[in-house]
Amino acid sequence: MMDAAGDAEALTLTALARALNVRTPSLYNHIDSLQDLNQALATFAAQRLLDRLRQAATGKVGSEALLSVARAYRRFAHEHPGIYPLTTRAPEPQDEALSAVAQELLQMLLLVLASCGLQGDEALHAIRGFRALLHGFVALEAGEGYKMDLDRDESFERAVLAYVNGLP
């Protein structure tokens, strides 16, 4: 189905049936469509990411919490390259399950940013920038965009610290 290099977005029902050693029509006893499966996978991925980030932030405040969340985000992307891309899309309004998880994630990040003194639109802008930084870094890593013999962990830490220290 999907290995470490797999891509959930490229998943087909035929490939899934083959991996499960069942006939494709048998899958319809459990799902309505490929779109239904993709929505369920996106919700699953987002919930796993939320769980990981919430655990990373627990007991921490301010920049310590943001740094811990950033590290957890990167680890999640490395450990789950097949489903990580499903966590980057905003949910469609009719996708209630994914919308609920996305709202939980937003609230968790708003609480972390409140501990940094940011609220309202300032916090929302900060979340967008934080998300862009994290996703950009892990996307470049996944695409083998960092081949220079230089410690990527240190580059990541420096980038996140520069962002966190630059927050209003």
Secondary structure by P-SEA (a helix, b strand, c coil): ccccccccccccaaaaaaaacccccccccccccaaaaaaaaaaaaaaaaaaaaaaaacccccaaaaaaaaaaaaaaaaacccccccccccccccaaaaaaaaaaaaaaaaaaaaaacccaaaaaaaaaaaaaaaaaaaaaaaaccccccccaaaaaaaaaaaaaaacc
